[in-house]
Amino acid sequence: MAVNYQQYLGRRIIVQIDRPVGSKHPKYDYHYPLNYGYVPKTVAEDGSEIDVYLLNHEQPLSQVQVVIVGIAVRHNDDENKLIATLDGHCPDVYSVTEQLYFQEQYFDTEYVLVTSFKPISKD
């Protein structure tokens, strides 16, 4: 099953944060330096919900409305990740790479980023 991650670019959506800033990964020995969660009621290639990185917010969250500003396209994995911010401002690729390095260092990742923000819709 292929997921159309592009359909989320520029959209405002609700994200459920299940790994807030500072939480420990359930299997591996690292803590999350950012909020990480998923889009409820979606299905990614691995059978779980579509995952989302929330950039530029240092306080732990549980559920939040975000704007999808990019996609972490993993060329050597079975699923990609959405990239979000609260305000729709997309950081430059250097900043995105730096913020996601904690996890994306293990993958051959290419970043597809929105360069200008005009929200498509509110969900």
N, C-alpha and C positions, 0 to 999 in steps of 0.2 A: 504494500500500500504506500503510495507516494502522497505526501502532505504538501499542499500549496502554501508555504510559509509566506510568500509574497503578498497574499491577500491581507495579511495583518499589517503591512507597512503603512505607517501614518494613521492607524486606527487607535482610538481610545478604547481600552478594554479593562475589565476587572481581572486582577491576578490574585490568586491565593498564594501567600508566602508560606511555604512549609519549612524553609531553612533561612531564618532571619540572620542578619549580620551577627557574627560571633558564634553561631551554632556550629557544632561539630558534625562533620560528614558521618553518616551512619556506618559506612564500611571502611573508609580511608582515614588516615591520620592527618587531617587538616581541618581548619575552621573557615567558615565562609566570611570573606571580607566585604561581602555585599549581600543584599536580600536576593533570594533565589526562590522561585516558585513555579507555578504552572497556571495555564488557562483552563478553568473548570469546563467540564463537558466537551473536551476535545480529545482526540486520540492521535498520538505520534506514532512513528514507525515501530517503536519498541512496545507498543500496546498501552503505555501509560499516557497521561496528559502531556500536552506540549509545554516544554520547560521555558522559563523566562528569567533572564538576568535583569535586575533593576540597578542601573548605574546611578552614581552621584547622589546617593542618599545613605547617610551613615547611621540612622536610627533604625532599630528593628521594627518591622511591620508585620501584620498578619494578613490583611486583605487591603488592596489598594487599587485605585484607578490609575492607569499608566497610559503612555503613548508608545507604541512600538516604533522604534527608530532604526532597527536593523535586524539582521539575521547572522548568526554565527553558523556558517556553512561548513560542516565537518566532512571532509573528503574521505576520511578513513573511519567513519563510524556510521551507525544505522539511523541516527537522528540528528537534526539540527536544533539550534536554540534560538529563541527570540531575544532581542535586546530592547530594553525599555528605559524610559526616564519618566519622571513625574510631569515635567513641563513640555515634553516634546522636543527639547533642544538635543540635537545629536552631537556628542563630542567627536573630535577628529579621530581618525583610525588609530593613531599612536596612543591616545588616551584609552580607547576601547580595548586595544591589545593589552595595555598595561593593567587595566582593571580586571580583565578576564584571564590573565596569565595563570593564576592559581589553578585553574582547571583546564583551560584550553591548551596549555603547554604540552599536554599529552596527545593532542590531536593535530592533524593537518587542517587548520582552520583558515577559512577566507571570510572576511567580513563584508557584508553587503549593507551599506548604511544609507539612510535618508539624508539628503543634503539640505532640504528645506522643509519646514513643517507647515502643513495645512491639514488639520484633522479631517479624515474622510467621514467618520461617523462616530456617534457615541453609542456604546452598548451598555 
